[in-house]
Amino acid sequence: MTILVIGASGRVGSQVVQQLVQRGAGVRVLTRDPARARFPAGVDVAQGDILDIDALRSAFSGVRTLFLLNAVAGDEFTQAITALNIAREAGVERIVYLSVFEADRAVNVPHFAVKHGAERMLTQLGFSATILRPAYFIDNELMIKDVILQHGVYPMPIGSKGVAMVDARDIAEVAAIELIRRDRAPGKLPLEIINVVGPDTLTGPAIAAIWAELLGRPVIYGGDDPSGFEQNMASFMPNWMAYEMRLMAERYVSDGMVPDAADIARMTSILGRPLHSYREFASRIVDAEAKPA
């Protein structure tokens, strides 16, 4: 049967598609603009978006399993609940849903609260679902690498509680493994929640120290005040979204994203290999900057 991937064009979703194809799964993606889509050979591309109900219904034809990733948007909750309702209507109950770490606790951060709402729907309506709860994406640091490299400041206000940052490759591979496990199961599997985390729980000062060591020059942590971070985000995204990012950063400072040792062990067991680390990510950036143009 076919696995439908919604949210296939982003950093995580595109890698989920690649992982599924490598494992021999039949894959369909839903995209607004198929002409611009760049997916592996054999992937079925359906045109439309989540709020185009006719297109969404058509995309579910012949599908048994769904991967759902909703990007941060003003109507994210409507998108998530609509997709799950149409899945239910189509008889698709095998779901892997990309939520967020401790979605049930961060009630004032909009895209965390939205994901908890979708989690509740999955639970109460009896879907056969894996809920993936990733911590902060390491790959988000690409947005701030120039500040680090050019100004010697690590500007992300993540505080001193610690955040178990996770690589998008690890998120995507866990998602693909769970999608195939559910898709190929002879019957309905129970709902599970997996905390998708990296191998190290890092603080703001600790991350600055990693960059300083790799660059061989001072890098300081910009501090816990999110005001400058919000202002910087507002320079390239809508004000409401920049404010939402501020609320997320305040959550990092107040609570962190601290996993149990069992979470790391479970991730390693599922993948059958070590997890990608923040240091590995930063090393790639530094090495790339050192190469002559």
N, C-alpha and C positions, 0 to 999 in steps of 0.2 A: 504493500500500500504506500501511498504518498504521504510525506511529511510536509506540511505547509509552514513556511517560515515568514512571520510578520515582523518587520523591523530588520530586513535582510541587508540593507545598504550601508549600515553603520559599521563601526570598528568591530563590535562584537558579532553582530548579526551576519556580516559577510564571512567571518571566520567560522561561524556555526555552519553555514552553507558548505564551505570548503571541507570541514570536518565530516559532515554527513556524506558528501559525495565520495570522499576518500574511503568511507566505510561501506560504500555500495548502496546507500539509501536512495530511494526515489524522492526527489525534492521539488517542491513548487515554491516560488516566492511571489509575494504581492508587492508591486511597486507602481508608483504613479506614472513613471516615464520609462517604459521598456526600452526605448531607443537609446537611453543613456545607461542602461543596466549592463554591468560587467560581471557575469557569473560564469562558473565553470560549464563546460559543454555538458549537455544532457539535463540541465536544470530547466524546468518548465516555468516560464515567466508569465504571470497573470497581471493585467493592468487594473489599477484602481487603488483606493485607499480605504482605511477602516470605516470611514463614515459614508462611503458609497455602498449602500446596503446591497444593491443588486450585484455589484462587482464582488463584494465580499461573499455573498451567497454562492456565486459562480466559482470563486476561488476554492471554496470548501468541497466542491464536487469531487468525489473519489478520494477524499482525504480521510485518514484515520487518526493522525496525530498532529498536534499544533505546537509550534514554538512561538511564544508571544513576548515581544519586546516593545514596549511603548516608550518613545522618546519623551523627554520633558517638554510639555506643551500646555497651553492654557486649557485645552480640552482633553487632557490625558485621561482623566477618569472616565469621561464619556467614551473615548476610544477603547479603553480596556474593557469596560463592561459590555459595550456593543459587540466587540470581537468574541467575548466569552458567551454572550447570548446567542450569536449566530452559530458558534461552534456547537452549542447545546442543541440548537434547532436542527443542525445538520447531523446530529448523532455522534459528534466528535467529543469524546470525553477524556482522551489521553492527551495531557497537556504538560508542557514544560514552560513555566512562567518565570520571567526574570524580574524579581522583586529587588529588595535592598536590605542590607544588614539591619536587623532590629527594626524592621518596618512597623512593628506593633508598638514601639515605644516612642518614636520621634513624631508625635502627633501634630506638631506645629510646622513641620517642614512639608510643604504641599506634595512634592512628588514621592515622599516617604508615605504620607498618609493615604495618597491615592493607591499605592501598591498594597498597603494593608487592606484597603477596601476590596481590591481584586482578590487578595488572599482569602478574605472572608467568603466571597462568592464561591471560590473554588472549593472551600471547605464545606460550606453549608449546602451546596447543590450537589455534592457527592462526586465531583470530578476525580478521575484517576490522574492525579497531578504530582509533579515534582516542582516545588517552589524553590528556586535558587535565590539565595540572599547574599549577593556579593557586597564586599566592603568597597571602599574607594578604589576606583580604577587607576592603576599606575599610569596608564596611557593618557589620562587627563593632564598629566604633568607636561605633555608636549605643548600645552597652551602657555606654560610659564617658563619653558626652558630658556628662552632668550633673556628673561629677567635674571635668571641664575647665571647664565654664561656671561652676559654683558655687564651686569651690575653687582654681581657677587652677593645677591640676596635671594634666599628662598622665601617667596612671598605668600605661600599658602598657609592660612592660619589654622593649623590642625592641633595646636596645643601640646600638652604634656601628658595626657592620658594614654595616647598611643592609638594608631590606626593600622590595621593589618592590610595594607594596600595589596591589591591583587592584579595580576597581569591579564589582559584581555584574552590572551591565548589560553590561559587556564580556564577562564570562564567559559569560553566557546567550546573547549574540549569536554568539559564536564557536561555542558548542555547537550552536546551531540551524543555522548555516551548514554545520558538519561533518556533522550528522545528515542534512540534505537532500542534501549531496554524496554521502554513502555510500548513502542510500536510493535515489537516482535513478541511481546508477552502473549501467551495463549488466552489470558483473561485479564480482568480488571485488577490492577495493582493498587495497594493502599497509598494514600497521600503521604508524601514525605517532604520535609524541609531540610535543605542543605545550606549551611553557612559557607559561602565561597570566599575564601580568604587567602592571603599570601603567607609566606613562611615567617615573616618578621613583623612585630608590632612596633611601629616607629613613631617617634615624636617629632615635632618641628625642628628642635635643635639637633636631633640625631640625623635627620635627613640633610640638614645643612652641613653637618660634619662629613657625611658621605661624599657630598659634592666637593667640599674643600679638599678632602683627601685625594679624590680622583683628579681634580684640576690642579692640585699643588699650589693653591692660593686660598686666601680667606673667603669663606662664604658664610654669611650670618643669617640667622632666622629672623624674619621680619616681624615676628610677634603675634600675639593672639587677637589683637584688635581687628575686626573684620571690615572696618570702614573703608580702608584703602583697597581691599580686595573687591568689595562691592563696586566701588568707583571704577576700578580697572575693568571688571566684568561688563559694566554698563557701557564701556567704550566700543564693544563689539557684539552686544546682545541686548534684547529689550530690557527696559528698567525692571519690569516685574520679574524677569528671569534672573537678573543680577541680584535682586533682593532675595529671591529664593535660594540662590547660591550662598548668599550671606547667612541665611538661616541654617543652611546645611553646615557651613563652616562653624557657626556658633555651637552646633550640635557636636562637632568634632572636639571643640575646646571643652565643652561641659562634660561630655561622656566618653569621647573617643569611639573607636570601633575595635573592641578588644575581644578576640575569640577565646574559646577554651582550647586547651591542647588537643582535645578530641576532634575539634574542627579541622585542625591542620592535619592530623593523622588520617581523618576520613578523606580529605581532599587528596592526599598522597596515595592512599589506597585505591581510590577511584581511578586516578590517572596512571598509577603504576610507575611513577617517576617523581623526582623532586619538583617542587613548585618553583616557578620563576620568581626571582627576587628583585627588590627595588635596586639594589646595587648593580645587578646585571643590566637593568634598564638604563641606569645612569651611565654605566661604562660604555654602552653602545652609543649614547649621545656624545660623550666626551671623545670617543674614538672617531666618530664621524666628523666632529668639528676639527679634529687634529689633522685629518687628511687634506692634502692640497687640493684646491679647486680644479 
